[in-house]
Structures are given as C-alpha cells and as structure tokens.
Amino acid sequence: YIAGAIRQEHGINEGTLAILCNALARIGFNDENSWQCLTLLIIDSCRGPTLRTQNAALISNAYAKLARNDSSLLAHLALELTLVPTSAFVGPPGARDLSNLLNSYARLRYR
C-alpha cells in the first residue's frame, strides 16, 4: 500500500527506480532501511510484460554491486521477465541487458 501511494504521489516508475538504484550503488550507499523501501517500490512498480529489460538489468546490477542478495526482489524480477516478449532480448541492446542480468544473478549466486 505504501509503495503504491508513494509511486502515485511522486510519479515514481521503474525507470526512475532503476536510475536511483544504480546511482546509490555507484556511491556505495547501503542503508538497510532505505533499500528495504526501494525493494518494495521496485516489486510494486516493475511488472511484465511492459518491464523494460534495461531497467531490470540496472536494478539487479545495483543489488549485485552492493552484494544485496534479496531473494524476494530477484525472484520477482525473474518471474516478471518471463512475461516480457522474447523480442526484447534480440539485437545488441537486448543481448547486453540479458548479459547484465545473468551476470548480476551469477554474482549474487541466485538459484
């Protein structure tokens, strides 16, 4: 409920969340409470089949950079990505996103 209210009130979408996660990971910001809130927002906002593969890759890479092995987030993204059309992974941009996703999950040893 809170995540939905924040998203509606402030216009937060999956792209904004992806950029925010990436920026926080780059500066090494790893506050537990902040990331728990972000995780809720991401789970609420990132839904297939409209989920952009680049956003999913940025988010998972940010978690991997900070070694945040959040199984609920990773499982959510993995499930939602199964709803994304396979054509989203075709061509150089799609292949790069797929490579980044797989690398992130491997770095976190997600199973």
DRENPA-3360 file (N, C-alpha, C; in nm, 2 decimals, always signed):
BEGIN
1 = YIAGAIRQ = +0.08/-0.12/+0.00/+0.00/+0.00/+0.00/+0.09/+0.13/+0.00 ~ +0.19/+0.13/+0.09/+0.27/+0.25/+0.10/+0.35/+0.27/-0.03 ~ +0.40/+0.16/-0.09/+0.47/+0.17/-0.22/+0.39/+0.23/-0.32 ~ +0.26/+0.18/-0.33/+0.17/+0.23/-0.43/+0.14/+0.38/-0.41 ~ +0.12/+0.42/-0.29/+0.09/+0.56/-0.26/+0.21/+0.65/-0.30 ~ +0.33/+0.61/-0.26/+0.45/+0.69/-0.30/+0.46/+0.70/-0.45 ~ +0.44/+0.59/-0.52/+0.45/+0.59/-0.66/+0.35/+0.68/-0.73 ~ +0.23/+0.68/-0.68/+0.12/+0.77/-0.74/+0.15/+0.91/-0.70;
9 = EHGINEGT = +0.19/+0.94/-0.58/+0.21/+1.08/-0.53/+0.33/+1.14/-0.60 ~ +0.43/+1.07/-0.62/+0.56/+1.13/-0.67/+0.59/+1.09/-0.82 ~ +0.51/+1.01/-0.88/+0.53/+0.97/-1.02/+0.65/+0.88/-1.04 ~ +0.68/+0.80/-0.94/+0.80/+0.71/-0.95/+0.76/+0.59/-1.04 ~ +0.85/+0.56/-1.13/+0.82/+0.45/-1.22/+0.95/+0.36/-1.22 ~ +0.94/+0.25/-1.30/+1.05/+0.16/-1.30/+1.18/+0.22/-1.35 ~ +1.17/+0.32/-1.44/+1.29/+0.38/-1.49/+1.36/+0.47/-1.39 ~ +1.27/+0.54/-1.31/+1.33/+0.63/-1.21/+1.39/+0.54/-1.10;
17 = LAILCNAL = +1.33/+0.43/-1.07/+1.38/+0.34/-0.96/+1.52/+0.28/-1.01 ~ +1.52/+0.24/-1.14/+1.65/+0.18/-1.19/+1.76/+0.28/-1.18 ~ +1.74/+0.40/-1.22/+1.84/+0.51/-1.22/+1.88/+0.53/-1.07 ~ +1.78/+0.54/-0.98/+1.81/+0.56/-0.84/+1.90/+0.45/-0.78 ~ +1.86/+0.33/-0.81/+1.93/+0.21/-0.76/+2.08/+0.22/-0.81 ~ +2.09/+0.24/-0.94/+2.22/+0.25/-1.00/+2.31/+0.36/-0.94 ~ +2.25/+0.47/-0.92/+2.32/+0.59/-0.86/+2.37/+0.56/-0.71 ~ +2.28/+0.50/-0.64/+2.31/+0.46/-0.50/+2.42/+0.36/-0.49;
25 = ARIGFNDE = +2.41/+0.26/-0.58/+2.52/+0.16/-0.58/+2.65/+0.22/-0.62 ~ +2.65/+0.31/-0.71/+2.78/+0.37/-0.76/+2.85/+0.45/-0.64 ~ +2.77/+0.51/-0.55/+2.83/+0.58/-0.44/+2.85/+0.49/-0.32 ~ +2.80/+0.36/-0.33/+2.82/+0.27/-0.22/+2.72/+0.29/-0.11 ~ +2.61/+0.35/-0.13/+2.50/+0.37/-0.03/+2.44/+0.24/+0.00 ~ +2.44/+0.19/+0.12/+2.39/+0.05/+0.15/+2.32/+0.05/+0.28 ~ +2.23/+0.16/+0.30/+2.15/+0.16/+0.42/+2.04/+0.06/+0.41 ~ +2.03/-0.03/+0.51/+1.93/-0.14/+0.51/+1.78/-0.09/+0.49;
33 = NSWQCLTL = +1.74/+0.01/+0.57/+1.61/+0.06/+0.57/+1.57/+0.12/+0.44 ~ +1.66/+0.20/+0.38/+1.64/+0.26/+0.25/+1.62/+0.16/+0.14 ~ +1.71/+0.05/+0.14/+1.70/-0.05/+0.04/+1.58/-0.14/+0.06 ~ +1.53/-0.16/+0.18/+1.41/-0.23/+0.20/+1.29/-0.15/+0.14 ~ +1.29/-0.02/+0.16/+1.18/+0.06/+0.10/+1.19/+0.05/-0.05 ~ +1.31/+0.07/-0.11/+1.33/+0.06/-0.25/+1.28/-0.07/-0.31 ~ +1.31/-0.18/-0.24/+1.27/-0.31/-0.28/+1.12/-0.32/-0.29 ~ +1.05/-0.27/-0.20/+0.90/-0.27/-0.20/+0.85/-0.19/-0.32;
41 = LIIDSCRG = +0.92/-0.07/-0.34/+0.88/+0.01/-0.46/+0.90/-0.06/-0.59 ~ +1.02/-0.13/-0.60/+1.05/-0.20/-0.72/+0.96/-0.31/-0.75 ~ +0.93/-0.39/-0.65/+0.83/-0.50/-0.66/+0.70/-0.45/-0.70 ~ +0.66/-0.34/-0.65/+0.53/-0.28/-0.68/+0.52/-0.22/-0.82 ~ +0.64/-0.17/-0.87/+0.64/-0.09/-1.00/+0.69/-0.18/-1.12 ~ +0.77/-0.27/-1.10/+0.83/-0.35/-1.21/+0.75/-0.47/-1.24 ~ +0.67/-0.46/-1.34/+0.58/-0.57/-1.38/+0.59/-0.60/-1.53 ~ +0.59/-0.73/-1.56/+0.59/-0.77/-1.70/+0.45/-0.76/-1.76;
49 = PTLRTQNA = +0.42/-0.76/-1.88/+0.52/-0.77/-1.99/+0.58/-0.63/-2.04 ~ +0.54/-0.53/-1.96/+0.59/-0.40/-2.00/+0.73/-0.36/-1.94 ~ +0.77/-0.45/-1.85/+0.90/-0.43/-1.78/+1.01/-0.41/-1.89 ~ +1.09/-0.31/-1.88/+1.20/-0.29/-1.97/+1.32/-0.36/-1.92 ~ +1.38/-0.44/-2.01/+1.49/-0.52/-1.97/+1.61/-0.44/-1.92 ~ +1.63/-0.32/-1.98/+1.74/-0.24/-1.93/+1.72/-0.20/-1.79 ~ +1.59/-0.17/-1.75/+1.57/-0.13/-1.61/+1.59/-0.25/-1.51 ~ +1.54/-0.36/-1.55/+1.57/-0.48/-1.47/+1.72/-0.51/-1.46;
57 = ALISNAYA = +1.79/-0.49/-1.56/+1.94/-0.51/-1.56/+2.00/-0.41/-1.47 ~ +1.96/-0.28/-1.48/+2.02/-0.18/-1.39/+1.99/-0.21/-1.24 ~ +1.87/-0.25/-1.21/+1.83/-0.28/-1.08/+1.91/-0.40/-1.02 ~ +1.91/-0.51/-1.10/+1.98/-0.63/-1.05/+2.13/-0.60/-1.03 ~ +2.18/-0.52/-1.12/+2.33/-0.49/-1.12/+2.36/-0.41/-0.99 ~ +2.27/-0.31/-0.96/+2.29/-0.23/-0.84/+2.29/-0.32/-0.71 ~ +2.20/-0.41/-0.71/+2.19/-0.50/-0.59/+2.32/-0.59/-0.59 ~ +2.37/-0.63/-0.70/+2.49/-0.72/-0.71/+2.61/-0.64/-0.67;
65 = KLARNDSS = +2.62/-0.51/-0.71/+2.73/-0.42/-0.67/+2.75/-0.41/-0.52 ~ +2.63/-0.41/-0.45/+2.63/-0.39/-0.31/+2.62/-0.52/-0.24 ~ +2.62/-0.63/-0.31/+2.61/-0.77/-0.25/+2.48/-0.78/-0.17 ~ +2.37/-0.72/-0.22/+2.24/-0.73/-0.16/+2.17/-0.84/-0.22 ~ +2.18/-0.96/-0.16/+2.11/-1.08/-0.22/+1.97/-1.09/-0.16 ~ +1.88/-1.01/-0.22/+1.75/-1.00/-0.18/+1.66/-1.10/-0.26 ~ +1.64/-1.22/-0.20/+1.57/-1.32/-0.28/+1.43/-1.28/-0.33 ~ +1.36/-1.20/-0.25/+1.23/-1.17/-0.29/+1.23/-1.08/-0.41;
73 = LLAHLALE = +1.32/-0.98/-0.42/+1.34/-0.90/-0.53/+1.38/-0.98/-0.66 ~ +1.49/-1.06/-0.64/+1.54/-1.13/-0.75/+1.44/-1.23/-0.81 ~ +1.36/-1.29/-0.72/+1.26/-1.39/-0.77/+1.15/-1.31/-0.84 ~ +1.11/-1.19/-0.79/+1.01/-1.11/-0.85/+1.06/-1.07/-1.00 ~ +1.18/-1.02/-1.01/+1.23/-0.98/-1.14/+1.23/-1.10/-1.23 ~ +1.28/-1.21/-1.18/+1.29/-1.33/-1.27/+1.16/-1.37/-1.32 ~ +1.06/-1.37/-1.23/+0.92/-1.41/-1.27/+0.87/-1.31/-1.38 ~ +0.88/-1.18/-1.35/+0.83/-1.08/-1.44/+0.89/-1.08/-1.57;
81 = LTLVPTSA = +1.02/-1.11/-1.57/+1.10/-1.11/-1.70/+1.05/-1.23/-1.79 ~ +0.99/-1.33/-1.73/+0.93/-1.44/-1.81/+0.81/-1.39/-1.89 ~ +0.75/-1.28/-1.85/+0.63/-1.22/-1.92/+0.67/-1.13/-2.03 ~ +0.80/-1.09/-2.03/+0.85/-0.99/-2.13/+0.86/-1.07/-2.26 ~ +0.82/-1.01/-2.38/+0.84/-1.08/-2.50/+0.98/-1.11/-2.53 ~ +1.01/-1.23/-2.59/+1.15/-1.26/-2.62/+1.22/-1.17/-2.72 ~ +1.14/-1.10/-2.79/+1.19/-1.00/-2.89/+1.27/-0.89/-2.81 ~ +1.24/-0.87/-2.69/+1.31/-0.76/-2.61/+1.45/-0.80/-2.59;
89 = FVGPPGAR = +1.49/-0.92/-2.60/+1.63/-0.97/-2.58/+1.70/-0.99/-2.71 ~ +1.64/-0.95/-2.82/+1.70/-0.96/-2.96/+1.78/-0.84/-2.99 ~ +1.89/-0.85/-3.06/+1.97/-0.74/-3.10/+2.07/-0.70/-2.99 ~ +2.16/-0.61/-3.02/+2.27/-0.57/-2.93/+2.22/-0.52/-2.80 ~ +2.12/-0.43/-2.79/+2.07/-0.38/-2.66/+2.01/-0.49/-2.58 ~ +1.93/-0.57/-2.64/+1.87/-0.68/-2.57/+1.97/-0.79/-2.52 ~ +2.06/-0.81/-2.60/+2.17/-0.91/-2.56/+2.25/-0.85/-2.45 ~ +2.28/-0.72/-2.45/+2.35/-0.66/-2.34/+2.27/-0.67/-2.21;
97 = DLSNLLNS = +2.14/-0.64/-2.22/+2.06/-0.65/-2.10/+2.06/-0.79/-2.04 ~ +2.04/-0.89/-2.13/+2.04/-1.03/-2.09/+2.17/-1.06/-2.02 ~ +2.28/-1.02/-2.08/+2.42/-1.05/-2.03/+2.43/-0.99/-1.89 ~ +2.39/-0.86/-1.87/+2.40/-0.79/-1.75/+2.31/-0.86/-1.64 ~ +2.19/-0.90/-1.68/+2.10/-0.97/-1.59/+2.16/-1.10/-1.54 ~ +2.21/-1.18/-1.63/+2.27/-1.31/-1.59/+2.40/-1.29/-1.51 ~ +2.48/-1.19/-1.54/+2.59/-1.16/-1.46/+2.56/-1.12/-1.32 ~ +2.46/-1.03/-1.30/+2.41/-0.99/-1.17/+2.36/-1.11/-1.09;
105 = YARLRYR = +2.28/-1.19/-1.15/+2.23/-1.31/-1.08/+2.34/-1.40/-1.04 ~ +2.44/-1.42/-1.13/+2.55/-1.51/-1.10/+2.64/-1.45/-0.99 ~ +2.66/-1.32/-0.99/+2.74/-1.26/-0.88/+2.67/-1.28/-0.75 ~ +2.54/-1.28/-0.74/+2.47/-1.30/-0.62/+2.44/-1.45/-0.59 ~ +2.49/-1.53/-0.68/+2.47/-1.68/-0.67/+2.32/-1.71/-0.64 ~ +2.24/-1.64/-0.72/+2.09/-1.67/-0.71/+2.06/-1.80/-0.78 ~ +1.97/-1.88/-0.71/+1.93/-2.01/-0.76/+1.78/-2.02/-0.76;
% end
